[in-house]
Amino acid sequence: MAKKISKRLANIVDALPIKNGMRILEIGCGPGVAAREIASRIDNGYILAIDRSEKAIRQAIETSQHEITSGLLAFRQVAIENFDLINKEKRFDLAFAVRVGALDGRHPEIEKTALVKIAKALTKNGKLFIDGGNPIKEISLEPYRYH
């Protein structure tokens, strides 16, 4: 059974500038609650949700079979500082992260590497949002786009 979305997470998803047909990268997806919520809201789009935790990815896959089968959602176990597009994967239009230590100041030693990886995974107009605003804030990727 899929987990119900919390009010805080619903507010974050509501605030994301999501449009039909977008390719979205969720960083630090945990059990996949936000990714499933986005999948239920977009048509003709695609969400790749990543997390460093094998347990979180296993749980997300178990509770997201409908969305995975429909082709809207995929999960990958990888830390953002090690993330790369694979197999000629198309770039993403938007990335977001909620409570991700590499992006919220808890792990400053990997922040630059993580931002470079995100910039490489997004289209040239792609945007990154993290929690901590009201309820989200955009992080500029301009300093990281050409590494």
C-alpha positions in Angstrom: 0.0 0.0 0.0 1.4 3.4 -1.0 2.1 5.9 1.8 -0.2 8.9 2.1 1.5 12.2 1.4 2.1 14.5 4.4 0.8 18.1 4.2 4.4 19.4 4.2 5.4 17.2 1.2 2.1 18.0 -0.6 2.9 21.7 -0.2 6.3 21.2 -1.7 5.0 19.2 -4.7 2.2 21.9 -5.2 4.9 24.6 -5.3 7.0 22.9 -8.0 6.5 24.4 -11.5 5.5 21.0 -13.0 4.0 20.8 -16.4 2.7 17.8 -18.5 5.5 16.2 -20.6 8.3 17.2 -18.2 11.2 15.0 -17.2 11.8 15.4 -13.5 14.6 14.2 -11.3 13.9 13.7 -7.6 17.0 13.6 -5.5 16.8 11.7 -2.2 13.4 10.2 -2.8 13.2 8.0 0.3 10.2 5.7 -0.1 8.9 7.5 -3.2 6.0 9.4 -1.8 6.6 12.7 -3.6 7.5 10.9 -6.9 4.3 8.9 -6.9 2.3 12.1 -6.1 3.9 13.9 -9.1 3.3 10.8 -11.3 -0.4 11.1 -10.5 -0.4 14.7 -11.6 1.4 14.8 -14.9 0.6 13.3 -18.3 3.2 12.2 -20.8 6.1 12.9 -18.4 8.8 11.0 -16.6 10.2 11.0 -13.1 13.5 9.4 -12.1 13.8 9.2 -8.3 17.1 8.5 -6.8 18.3 7.8 -3.3 21.6 6.6 -1.8 19.7 4.1 0.4 19.2 0.6 -0.9 16.4 0.0 1.6 14.6 3.3 0.5 14.8 2.3 -3.2 13.6 -1.2 -2.5 10.6 0.2 -0.5 9.9 2.8 -3.2 9.8 0.1 -6.0 7.6 -2.2 -4.0 5.0 0.6 -3.4 5.2 2.1 -6.9 4.5 -0.8 -9.3 1.6 0.9 -11.0 3.6 4.0 -11.8 6.7 2.1 -12.9 4.6 -0.2 -15.1 3.0 2.8 -16.7 6.4 4.2 -17.7 6.0 7.4 -15.7 8.4 6.6 -12.9 11.7 4.9 -12.3 14.0 4.5 -9.3 17.8 4.2 -9.1 20.0 3.7 -6.1 22.8 6.3 -6.4 24.1 9.1 -4.3 23.7 12.5 -6.0 27.4 13.2 -5.9 27.9 10.0 -8.0 24.9 10.5 -10.3 25.4 10.5 -14.1 23.0 10.1 -17.0 23.3 6.6 -18.4 22.5 4.9 -21.7 22.0 8.2 -23.7 19.4 9.2 -21.1 17.7 12.6 -22.0 18.4 15.5 -19.7 15.8 16.6 -17.1 13.7 19.8 -17.1 13.5 20.1 -13.3 15.2 18.6 -10.3 14.1 18.8 -6.7 15.3 17.6 -3.3 13.8 17.5 0.1 16.0 17.0 3.2 19.1 16.1 1.2 22.3 16.7 3.2 24.5 17.4 0.1 22.2 20.4 -0.7 21.0 21.8 2.6 24.4 22.5 4.2 24.7 19.4 6.3 27.4 17.9 4.0 29.3 20.9 2.5 32.2 18.7 1.4 30.1 17.2 -1.3 27.8 20.1 -2.1 29.8 21.4 -5.1 30.2 17.9 -6.6 26.4 17.3 -6.2 25.5 20.7 -7.9 27.8 20.0 -10.8 26.2 16.5 -11.3 22.7 18.1 -11.1 23.7 20.8 -13.6 25.0 18.2 -16.1 21.7 16.2 -15.7 19.4 19.1 -16.5 18.6 20.9 -19.7 20.2 24.3 -20.1 17.0 25.9 -18.8 16.5 23.2 -16.1 15.9 24.3 -12.6 16.7 22.9 -9.2 14.4 23.4 -6.2 15.0 22.4 -2.6 13.0 22.6 0.6 13.6 25.4 3.0 11.9 28.3 1.2 8.2 29.0 1.5 8.0 26.0 1.0 10.7 25.7 -1.7 13.6 27.7 -3.0 15.4 27.6 -6.3 19.1 27.1 -6.3 21.0 28.7 -9.1 23.0 26.2 -11.2 24.8 28.9 -13.3 28.1 28.6 -11.5 28.1 24.8 -12.0 26.9 24.4 -15.6 30.2 24.3 -17.4 32.4 22.0 -15.3 
